[in-house]
């Protein structure tokens, strides 16, 4: 299956992104910066990017959703919308790792190391290392939640760091990496859509019903309580 229109959605951070690809070519993409919740803005963002691409929702052959790690609420909002569209249209979903998609925004040269890192709150970051190749980022480490200082010790010289962790923990990470500003190097819906297209054309669709976000660490409601009985 090569001729495929895929809608990509990324709500893993406070920057919501959506994009549309046809046959692997990005037709349109857009972002929306929302500090609190994507609940109200995401539908409008999807409608906008479909209109920009000249594609009706009925023409979408598949969905690609950024699956985590990232904001617990944001991930659930994005996945809920993607599932709704998939169930209504009878189309498949591809799950795209958030940090893998983010690594594409680093604008790194082949051979350079890229660290995709997001603020995980609670003085932690979600991070993974990639090596940039001519074909795109190649994963070197799994997604992890760790302290910024611990991440700093793992960054090789000349590493390019992309993600809002650089903005939040620049004092710790800036001495060990080249920081890309999150305002200009944020998640891109076109990247998520294209990575999803690559998966779907090989038949790597997810079972829609049981599909859940990849949190890396438990949601706050599941974290053990301390200091109280």
C-alpha positions as semicolon CSV with decimal commas, in nm:
position;residue;x (nm);y (nm);z (nm)
1;X;0,000;0,000;0,000
2;X;0,192;0,306;-0,121
3;X;-0,077;0,556;-0,226
4;X;-0,192;0,661;0,115
5;X;-0,322;0,982;0,273
6;X;-0,221;0,998;0,639
7;X;-0,319;1,252;0,905
8;X;-0,060;1,297;1,180
9;X;-0,132;1,431;1,531
10;X;0,117;1,525;1,803
11;X;-0,003;1,652;2,141
12;X;0,279;1,520;2,357
13;X;0,383;1,874;2,455
14;X;0,208;2,209;2,497
15;X;0,266;2,261;2,124
16;X;-0,002;2,069;1,937
17;X;0,093;1,974;1,581
18;X;-0,092;1,820;1,289
19;X;0,007;1,734;0,935
20;X;-0,111;1,554;0,623
21;X;0,097;1,348;0,381
22;X;0,007;1,179;0,055
23;X;0,244;0,912;-0,076
24;X;0,499;1,028;0,179
25;X;0,492;1,391;0,064
26;X;0,388;1,653;0,321
27;X;0,086;1,843;0,188
28;X;0,031;2,067;0,490
29;X;0,122;2,102;0,856
30;X;0,038;2,343;1,135
31;X;0,109;2,401;1,503
32;X;-0,087;2,555;1,787
33;X;0,071;2,668;2,112
34;X;-0,161;2,607;2,407
35;X;-0,034;2,630;2,763
36;X;-0,311;2,433;2,932
37;X;-0,511;2,184;2,730
38;X;-0,546;2,077;2,368
39;X;-0,907;1,970;2,417
40;X;-1,065;2,271;2,248
41;X;-0,791;2,361;2,001
42;X;-0,703;2,021;1,853
43;X;-1,016;1,969;1,646
44;X;-0,980;2,316;1,495
45;X;-0,613;2,246;1,421
46;X;-0,698;1,922;1,241
47;X;-0,972;2,093;1,041
48;X;-0,727;2,367;0,943
49;X;-0,452;2,133;0,826
50;X;-0,697;1,921;0,625
51;X;-0,829;2,235;0,456
52;X;-0,476;2,355;0,381
53;X;-0,398;2,016;0,226
54;X;-0,717;2,017;0,022
55;X;-0,819;1,688;0,180
56;X;-1,156;1,595;0,329
57;X;-1,169;1,381;0,641
58;X;-1,333;1,111;0,430
59;X;-1,020;1,100;0,212
60;X;-0,791;1,009;0,503
61;X;-0,665;0,651;0,469
62;X;-0,479;0,630;0,798
63;X;-0,388;0,807;1,122
64;X;-0,049;0,861;1,283
65;X;-0,037;0,966;1,646
66;X;0,254;1,064;1,865
67;X;0,232;0,797;2,135
68;X;0,472;0,926;2,401
69;X;0,644;0,990;2,624
70;X;0,516;1,337;2,702
71;X;0,233;1,519;2,874
72;X;-0,006;1,265;3,028
73;X;-0,314;1,472;2,945
74;X;-0,191;1,581;2,604
75;X;-0,115;1,226;2,493
76;X;-0,462;1,107;2,595
77;X;-0,634;1,396;2,415
78;X;-0,447;1,329;2,092
79;X;-0,500;0,954;2,107
80;X;-0,870;0,994;2,185
81;X;-0,923;1,210;1,876
82;X;-0,719;0,975;1,658
83;X;-0,918;0,675;1,783
84;X;-1,245;0,855;1,720
85;X;-1,151;0,933;1,361
86;X;-1,019;0,580;1,308
87;X;-1,331;0,411;1,443
88;X;-1,563;0,644;1,251
89;X;-1,378;0,605;0,922
90;X;-1,265;0,246;0,959
91;X;-0,901;0,345;0,901
92;X;-0,583;0,216;1,070
93;X;-0,360;0,393;1,323
94;X;0,018;0,397;1,341
95;X;0,186;0,476;1,674
96;X;0,487;0,707;1,635
97;X;0,737;0,741;1,923
98;X;0,735;1,106;2,032
99;X;1,110;1,145;2,082
100;X;1,186;0,982;1,748
101;X;0,961;1,231;1,570
102;X;1,113;1,518;1,769
103;X;1,466;1,417;1,669
104;X;1,380;1,503;1,308
105;X;1,339;1,869;1,413
106;X;1,701;1,898;1,532
107;X;1,841;1,999;1,191
108;X;2,153;1,796;1,266
109;X;2,408;1,687;1,008
110;X;2,476;1,319;0,929
111;X;2,706;1,174;1,193
112;X;2,599;1,412;1,467
113;X;2,437;1,286;1,787
114;X;2,089;1,416;1,863
115;X;1,930;1,414;2,207
116;X;1,552;1,453;2,198
117;X;1,450;1,565;2,546
118;X;1,121;1,687;2,692
119;X;1,043;1,837;3,032
120;X;0,881;1,558;3,234
121;X;0,810;1,784;3,536
122;X;0,912;1,674;3,886
123;X;1,273;1,772;3,801
124;X;1,301;1,501;3,536
125;X;1,325;1,484;3,159
126;X;1,220;1,227;2,901
127;X;1,515;1,166;2,672
128;X;1,665;0,941;2,406
129;X;1,980;0,961;2,194
130;X;1,991;0,926;1,816
131;X;2,261;0,935;1,549
132;X;2,167;1,140;1,247
133;X;2,209;0,957;0,917
134;X;2,131;1,049;0,557
135;X;1,798;0,869;0,602
136;X;1,712;1,038;0,932
137;X;1,767;0,974;1,305
138;X;1,882;0,627;1,409
139;X;1,794;0,537;1,767
140;X;2,084;0,465;2,003
141;X;1,909;0,450;2,345
142;X;1,559;0,371;2,472
143;X;1,327;0,641;2,604
144;X;1,405;0,716;2,968
145;X;1,291;0,946;3,248
146;X;1,591;1,083;3,436
147;X;1,733;1,386;3,614
148;X;1,874;1,662;3,392
149;X;2,215;1,630;3,559
150;X;2,220;1,256;3,484
151;X;2,131;1,324;3,120
152;X;2,408;1,583;3,095
153;X;2,672;1,322;3,182
154;X;2,555;1,103;2,891
155;X;2,575;1,369;2,620
156;X;2,877;1,332;2,389
157;X;3,068;1,644;2,278
158;X;2,887;1,834;2,005
159;X;2,552;1,671;2,080
160;X;2,250;1,860;1,942
161;X;1,965;1,875;2,195
162;X;1,611;1,937;2,074
163;X;1,298;1,968;2,289
164;X;1,165;2,193;2,564
165;X;1,399;2,035;2,820
166;X;1,668;2,260;2,676
167;X;1,460;2,568;2,754
168;X;1,373;2,454;3,107
169;X;1,708;2,306;3,209
170;X;1,944;2,506;2,991
171;X;2,166;2,592;3,287
172;X;2,238;2,221;3,334
173;X;2,230;2,094;2,974
174;X;2,369;2,394;2,786
175;X;2,730;2,326;2,886
176;X;2,710;1,976;2,737
177;X;2,505;2,022;2,419
178;X;2,409;2,259;2,141
179;X;2,057;2,363;2,237
180;X;1,791;2,414;1,970
181;X;1,521;2,663;2,085
182;X;1,187;2,490;2,129
183;X;1,006;2,789;1,979
184;X;1,160;2,709;1,640
185;X;1,245;2,339;1,675
186;X;0,922;2,187;1,804
187;X;0,723;1,874;1,710
188;X;0,601;1,879;1,348
189;X;0,279;1,718;1,236
190;X;0,421;1,648;0,893
191;X;0,699;1,439;1,046
192;X;0,452;1,236;1,253
193;X;0,232;1,184;0,947
194;X;0,528;1,075;0,732
195;X;0,661;0,833;0,993
196;X;0,311;0,692;1,030
197;X;0,283;0,658;0,653
198;X;0,605;0,456;0,649
199;X;0,463;0,220;0,911
200;X;0,119;0,183;0,759
201;X;0,245;0,111;0,407
202;X;0,424;-0,194;0,550
203;X;0,116;-0,308;0,740
204;X;0,241;-0,199;1,086
205;X;-0,095;-0,077;1,215
206;X;-0,196;-0,091;1,581
207;X;-0,500;-0,256;1,737
208;X;-0,710;0,056;1,794
209;X;-0,907;-0,046;2,104
210;X;-0,621;-0,144;2,338
211;X;-0,378;0,124;2,212
212;X;-0,251;0,334;2,505
213;X;0,008;0,612;2,542
214;X;0,366;0,522;2,629
215;X;0,429;0,711;2,951
216;X;0,777;0,573;3,046
217;X;0,692;0,653;3,409
218;X;0,351;0,602;3,578
219;X;0,092;0,882;3,556
220;X;0,070;1,101;3,866
221;X;-0,241;0,923;3,987
222;X;-0,045;0,597;3,997
223;X;0,268;0,725;4,168
224;X;0,312;0,592;4,524
225;X;0,231;0,836;4,800
226;X;0,491;0,915;5,063
227;X;0,470;1,090;5,397
228;X;0,105;1,001;5,457
229;X;-0,099;0,698;5,544
